[in-house]
Amino acid sequence: MGRFIKTTLKIIESLVLCVFFGIVPVLLCLVALLTICFFTGLLTDETGPYLGLSALAIGIIIDCLFLKRWVKNAYQINAKIVGGLYIFYSVCALGFFMGIPIGCIFLGVLAGFYAGRKVSLAGNNQINSRGYFRRVAIFSSAVMVLICALITLWAIAGNMIGHEVEFPVSFTLTAPLFWAVVFAGGAFLVLLQYWLTSTAAKVTFNLSN
């Protein structure tokens, strides 16, 4: 049973790392191409699909050249680079889910998984597991604070205050109610993110040993 769990974890780990590092070149190429074409006037309805396919092709080529090495050395990559990718994905996930932080919460679980595996592979003598898990959980929670701030700004820019909300019952989102939801909901999300990240790290570490 223990061998089955470790094998399953290894498969999941490889898939997650491939996706985590493999999507980055495609997204960066797409952003770079769109930015260049936007400022040069080449971005039109006709050229848009070709730009997307070009970004995908360049990203796949980069992955073919470097992805295997990135996955192999995933736990030796500089923490600042991994943290930057985490923030990048969190912002992308927020936009993808239309301002709902579901993807960001999932990323917190992945951060815990990454932390647990890193400590397991390094050994307890090289990394203090409890302190490291706490730092990773604090980081993911801090990013969630950023995400909550972006959601709040998004809601204010969209004139949500004073807006009539009809889910699940009809009511007016007054300013006091809006800020109550912001602070209460934000605190809940930050605490939830901390708990999920630290728990995922501990569970992964225990299953890996």
N, C-alpha and C positions, 0 to 999 in steps of 0.2 A: 504493500500500500504506500509506504514511504517513497519507494522508487517511482511509483506511478505519479505521485504528487510532484516530485522533483522533475520528472520528465515533462509533465504538463506545464509546470512553471517555466521550464526552459523554452518550450515551444511558444508560450505566450510572450515570454521575454523577447525572443527573437523577432516575433511579429510586431510587437509594440515598438521596439527600437528601430526596426526597418521603416515603419510608418512615421515615427517621430522625426528621424533624421532624413528620411527619403523625400518627404513632402516639401521640406525647406527649400531645396534648390528650385523646384517648380514654382513655388510661391514667390520667391525672390526674383526669379527670371521674369515672371508675369508682371510683378510690380515695376521692375526696372523697364521692361519693354513698354508697358502702358504709360509710365511717366515720361519716357523719352518721346514716344509718339504723341502724347498729349501736348507737350510743349513745342513739338515740331509741326504740329498740325496734321500728322499722319493718322491719327485715331479717328476712324469713321465707322459707320455701321457695317461697311463692307470689309474693312481691314480688321475689325475686332476679332472675328473667329480665327483668322489666320494668325493673329498675334497670340491668341490663346494656344493654338496648336504649336506654334513656334516655341513658346515658353515651355510647353509640355515636353517637346522633343529635346530641347537644350537641357531641361531638368533631368530627363531620363538618361541622357548621355553622361551628365555629371554623376548621377547615381551609379551608373555602370562602372565608372572609373573609381569612385571613392566610397560608395556606401558600405561595401564589405569591410573596409578598413575602419570606417566610423563606428559600425556596430561592434566590431572586434574590440575596439579601444573605447567603447562607450563610457566605461566607468573610470577612465583615466583622463577624459576630456576636462579641461578647465571648468571649474564650477561657475565662473562668470559667464562662460559661453552657454552652458546648460541653463543657467538662470535667465539669460537673455532670450533663449529659445522658448522657455516656459512663459515669459511675459508676452512674447510675440504670439504664441499659440493662444494664450488667454484672451488677448484682444481680438484675434481672428475668430475664436469660438464665440465671443460675445456678439460679434457682428453676424456670424452664421446663424445663431439661434435668436436673432432679432431682439437683442437686449435681455434675453433670459439667460442667467448664468449657469445653465445645466452643464454645458461643456467645460466651464471653468471648474466646477465641482469635480467632474470626472478627471480633469488634469491634476487636481490635488491628490486624488487616489493614485494616479500614475507617478506623481512625485514621491509618494510614500513607498510605492513599489520599487522605484529606482533607488531610493535611500536604503531600503532594506537589503536589496541585492548588493549594493555597493559595499555596505558594511560586512555582509556575509562573505563576499569574495576577498575583501581586504583583511578580514580577521579582526577580532575584538581588540587585539593588542595594538593595531595601527590606528584604529578609529574608535573613539568612545561612542558606543551605539546610542546611549540615552541622550547625550548632549547633541550628537549629530542629528538624531531624529527630531529633537526639539527645535533645532535651528532650521531644519527643512520645513517643519510645520509652521514655524513663525514666518518664514519666507512666503509660503503658499498663502497664509492668512493675510500677509501684507499686500500681496498681489490681489487678493479678493477685496481688500479695502480700496485699491485702485479701481477695480472693476465696479464696485458699488458707487464710487465717485463718478465714473463714466456714465453709469446707468442714471444716476441722479441728474447729471448735466443734460443727458439725452432727454429725460422727462421734462426738465425745465425748458429746454429749447423747443420741445414739442408742445409747449403750453398745456401740460397735463394738469397743472394747478387750476382748479375751478372747472375742470372737464367733467362731463357726465359719464360715469362708469356704469356699465350694465352687466357686470359679471361678479357674482352670480345674481345679485339683485341690483337695481338701479339706485345710485347715490352720487352725490357731488363730491369730488375730491377737493376738499377745502385745503387751505395752506397748513393749518395745524394737523389735519389728518395725513396730509402728504408727508410732512416732516416726521410724524410719528411712525409712519410706514418705513420711511427711509432709515431712521435710526434703529428701530426695533428689528426690521428685516435685515438691515446691514449687520447688526450685531449678531443676529442668528446665523447668517451666512458665514461670517468670519469665524465664529466659534465652531460651526459645523465643519468648515474647511480645516481648521486646526485638528479637530478630533479625527476626521477621516484620514488626513495625511499621516498623522502620528500612528493611528491604528493600523493603516495599510503597511507602514514601515515595519512595525513590530510583528505583524502577522507574517509578512513576507520573510523577514529575518528568521523567525522561528521555523517556518516551513522549509527554509533553505539549509537549515542545520540539523 
